[in-house]
Amino acid sequence: MKPSPLPLNERLVVLDIIRGIALLGIFLVNIPAFASPIFIFQLYDIPYEYKGMDAFIDLFLLLFVQGKFFTIFSFLFGLGCGIFLHRAEEKHYFAAALWSRRMASLLLIGLFHLVFFWYGDILHVYAVGGFLVLFFYNRKTKTILLWAIGLLCFFYLLACMQFFIPAHVLQEVQLEYKVLHEHALTQYLSTYRQADYLSWLFYRLNVEVVPMLLNLPFSIFPVFSMFLFGLYTAKKGLVHNIEQNRSFFKKIQLITGAAGFTLTIILAILKLEILKYGLYQQAAIHLFTSLSGIFLCFFYLTTLLLFLQFSPYASMLGLFKYSGTMALTTYLSQTLICLWMVRAFGLYGTLTLTESTIICLIIYTLQLFFNKWWLYYFYYGPCEWLWRSFTYRSFPPLRRNRKASA
């Protein structure tokens, strides 16, 4: 039997809604990087200072958004992997080959996005992790869960190693980074504001692309662990029977909520410098941002899964399902829109965080309505259609048999 894409009526709408909400959270974190030189500050571990209203928005994003929604998206990716492979096997397809083609095409898209447009691409990381999932799909659920927890623990063990660096060594490194940062920032701003595309591209290859690729072995740990949590959930069939598993989800919600908000309080204390760790302050902030992100990710997930079981609430958030269905198109188009906007109007490095957040909300709202309109006339988003075409080595129908009407 020739493989074909999953019919839309078999999709889990609740997961599409959550995926759409996660895309908004990711965009809120990403848009300052589209419009300002945050990358150079992150590269040299220099805090990016905000004042006034920007400081409040930055604190809110740090406490409740940053590190929370990309983990949700990673979990959903692993969950989708499990569902994809299971359904492929049910239809007697060669599941591993299908998934490998799917990940190969995603890797190409991700690398293209990374090299030619934006350093913050996550798709190439997902693709590499997606290949690795194949080694775990046929494992027992307990084994998958233990690996997910073990990889997370190993990641945080590595992250904690920086606290054992002697203070005098860390001070020397930070002073050196500060000098390098000041020089790099001037050139970075000049290139982003004035250089033509080719000059900008070749500059980015060395300054942005190479460091991001070198960081891949480290950055993949939390992403892949979330894949495994999602795969575990898929193999247990938990999201297909949410009502029957309500007590389980409520237990996870209670535990992760208590842990997540406790860690968030500690993070707030560190960010506001009520508690000071001197040279290790930034490292502590990064650590607790990531830790709180993992726990709040599961709290948000379980809360949304339970919340969306009630039809009125699902209807309220129903518009997000269109972006969830067109997640790849939505994600990539955000890059194109933002890069065009800051370039065309000379906005790079001039927008406040408040302004960029408002712009983010406007763009995403427009995307929601555009995606709804698009899916009225078409089965898939344009990028999703191309992705499926490569995966199944055939062109699935794109346009619906529907007359265009007002």
N, C-alpha and C positions, 0 to 999 in steps of 0.2 A: 504494500500500500504506500502511495506517495505521501510524504509528510505534508501537512498543511497547518496554517496558524490556528490558534485557539479562537473559536467563535466568540464574538463580543458578549453574547448572552450567557456565556459560561464564566465571565469574569466575576470576581468577588468585589462588588461595588464598595463595600466598607473599606477594603484595602486601598482602592483607588482614591477614596476621600482622604484617608490618612496620608497617602503618598502625596496628594495635592497640598495638604496642610504642611507636610514636611518640606516641600519645595519652597513654600513661602518662608519658612524659618531659615532654610539654607540661603535664600536670596537676601534676606535681611542681614545675614552675616557677611555675604559676599559683596554686596554693593559698595561698601566703603573701599574695598580693594580695587574695584573697577574705577573709582573716582579719585583715589588718593594713593600716595606712595607707602602704604602700610607694609607692603612686602619687604621693603628695605629695613623697616623697623623690626619686623619679625625675623628677618635673616640674621640681624646682629643682636637680637634679643634686647632691643631698646623699647621701653614702653611708649606707646603713642598717646600723648596727653590730649585730653578734651577739657573744655571749660563750659560753664553755664549749663544750658539745656542739653548740650551734647554730652556732658559728663553723666547726666541722669540717664539718657538713652543708652550710652555705652555701658553703664552699670546694669541696666535692665537686660540688655542683650547678653552681657556676660553671664548674669545669674540665671536667666531663664531660656535663652535661645542658643547661645554659642555652645557647640558640642552636643546639643540635645537632639537636633533635627537631622543632622547628617547621620547620626547613629540610628535613628528611626528608619531613615532611608536605606541604610546598610542592612538593617534587620529585615526590612521588606524585600530587599534584593535577594537575601538568602532564602527567605520564605518563598519568593517567586521561583527561585531555582529549584527548590524541592517540589513545588507544584508542577513546574514545567517538566522535570524529569519523570515524575510519577505518571503524569498524563501521557507523556511520550511512550513510556513503557506499556501503559494500558492499551495504546493503539498499535503496539508492536513495532514502533519505530526504533531505530538505532539511536537511543537517547544521548549517548556520549558524543556521537558525531554531530548531532543537531546542536547540542549545547556548546561543543567546541567551536563550531562555525559561528554560533551566536556570540561567543566571547571573542573570537578572532576579529569579527567585524566591529565589536564594541571597542576593542583595543586600538584598531585603526582609527576609529572616530575619535577616541580619547586622545591619542597621540597627535592627530591633526589639530584638534582643539587646543591641546597644550602647546604645541610648537608654533602654530600660526596665529593664535588669538590670546589665550589666557593661561597664566601659570597655575591657577587654582583648579585646573581640571581634576575631577575625581574619577572619570570614566576609565582611564587607563589602570588605575588602582583596582577598581571594581573588576575589570576584565582579568587581570592577573589573579585576583582572589577567586574569581569565578572558575578559572581553570583548576585551581586547587580544590575547590568544592567537590569535584569529581572523585577525588581520593577518599572522600568522607561519606558520599551519598549512600553507599551500601553498608556502612557501619551501623552498629546498634545505636539506638537513641542515647543510651547512657554514655557510650563512648564519645559521641558527638558533643554532648553536654559537658563532659569532663574536659575535652579538648578546648571548647569555647572558654570555659572558666580558666583553664590552665594558661592559655595564650594571653588572656587579659592580665592574669597575675604576673606572668613573665614580662609583659609590656610595662606594667607599673613598677616592677622590680628594676627594670632598666631605667625608667624615668626617675626613680629615687636615687640612683647612683650619683646624680649630680650633687646631692646634698653631702656626699662624702668627699667632694673635691675640697682640698685645703683652702681656707679663706684667702691666703695671700696669692695663691695661683688663680683663683677665681677673680680676684681684684685686678690682677694683671691682664687677664683675658678680657674683662669688661672694659678696661681702659683702652686696650687695643681695638676692641670692637667699636668703641665710641668714636675713635679717630677714623677708622675705616668707614663707619656709618656716615659721618659728616661729609666725607669726600664722595662716597657712593650716592648719597641723597641728591647732591647737586647735579651730578651727571644723570641720575635716574629721572629727575624732574625735567631736565632739559630735553632728554630723549623723548619722554612721553608727551611733552608739550609741543616740540618743534620738529622732530625728525620725521622724514618721509617713511612710508611703510617698510621698505626694504632695510633702511638703517635701523629702524625700530625693531624689526624682526631679528637681524643679526646681533643686535645688542642684547635682546632678550634670550637668545640661545645660550649665551654664556652666563648671563647674570641670573636668569630665572629658570630656564628649562633644565640645565645641567644639575643645579642644586636640588630641584624637585625630583628628578630621576634618581639621584644619589640617595635621597631620603626615602625612596620607595620601600626598601627592606624594613625600615623602622615604622613608617606610617601605615603599612599594611596590617600590622598586628591588631589594632582595635577594630579596623574595618572587617578583617577576616573573622575575628571572633564573633562579631555581630552577625556575619553571614551564617556562622555555625549555629548561633542561637535561633536565627530564622529557619534554618534547615531543620533543626530539632523540632521547632514548632510545627513545621509542615509535615514531618514524618509522624508526629503525634496526632495530627489532624485537629489541633486545638481551635483554629480559627473557623473551621467548618461547622463546629458545634459550640458556639460561644455561650449559648444559653445553658447547655448541659455542663459547661466548664466554668460557669459563673463564679462558683466559690473559689476555684483555682485562681482565676483572674483577679478577684477581689483580694485574695491573700497576697498575690504578687504586687498589686496596687498598694496595699497597706505597707508592706515591707520596704519596697523601693521608694515609696513616697516619704516614709519616715527617714530613711537613710539619705535620700536625695536632698530633701530640704535641710537636714542637719548639715550636710556637706556644703549646701548653698549658703547657709548662715556663716559657716567658717570662711567660705570664699569671700563673702561680703565684708567680713571683718578684715581679711587680708587686703582686699582691694581698697578699702577705705583707710587702710594703715592703722586701724585700731590695734591690731596685732602686727608687730614688725619682726621680720627675720633678716634684716640687713641685706647683705649681698645675695641672700637666697630668696628674697621676696618674690621676684618674678618667677622663679622656679616653683615656688609654693603656689602661686596664683595659677600657673599652667597646670600643675598637678591636680589641684582641687577643681579647676574648670573641667578637666577631663573626667575626673572621678564623679563629680556631680552630674555630668552629662550622661554617663552610663546609667546611673540610677534613675534620673529623671526621664531618660529615654523610655525605660520600661514603665515608669509611672504614667507618662503621657500616653503611651501605647495602650496600656490596659484601661486607662480612663476613657480614651476615645472608643475603644472596642465596646466597652460597656455602655457608654453614652449613646453610641450610634445604633444600639439595639432597639431604641425607641423611635418609631417612625417620624414623629414631629421633629426630633432633633436631627435625624438623618436628613430630613428635607431641608432644614435650616443650613446645613453644611454641604448640601448636595452639589452645589456649583463647583466645589473643589474636585469632584470626581473627574471632571473634564480635563483638568490639568494633570491629575493622576494618571489618566488614560494616555495623555500625550506628554508624559514626563520627560522623555528625551528631547522632544521638540521644544518644550517649554524651557528646559535647562539650557540648551544650546542657544536658543533665541535670546535669552537674557543677556548672554555674553555679547552677542552681536548688537543688540539694542543699546546696551550701556556703553560699549566701546565707541559706537557711532555717535552717541549723544555727547559724551565728554570730548570727543575729537571735533565734531562738527561745531559745537558751541563754545569750545575753548574752556571747558569746565574742570579739566583735570587739576586737582590740587587746590581748587577754589571752593568746592562745596563743603558745607558743614555737615556733620553727621545727621543733624535734624533734617536738613534739606535732602540728603541722599536717602534717608529713611522714608520720607514722604514720597520721593520719586519712586522708590522701590514699591511702595504700596499702590501707587497709581499704575505703574507698569504691570504689576501682577494682577491687579483688578481688571485691566484691559485684556490681559492674557486669558483670564478666566472666561470672559465673554467671547473673546475670539475663539478660544478652544471649543466652547459650546456651539458657536456658529459653525466652525469647521466640522465638528463631529455630527452635525445635523445633515451635512451633505456628503461626508466621507467616513469610511469605516475606521481609518487610522490617521494619525498625524503623519506629515511627510517624512520625518526622520524615522518614525516607527515602521512605516511602510517599507522604506529602504532597508532597514534593519531586518525585518521579517523576510524580505525578498532574498537577501543574502543567506539568511539562516536556512530557508527552505528551498533555495535554488529555484524559485519560481516567483512570478509576480501575482500576489493575491489581489482580488478586486479591491479597488480603492474607492471609487465613487459609488455612492448609494443610488439605487434606482428611484430617484425622487425628483420631481420637478421643482426647480428653484421658484420660490415664492416669497413674498414679503412677509 
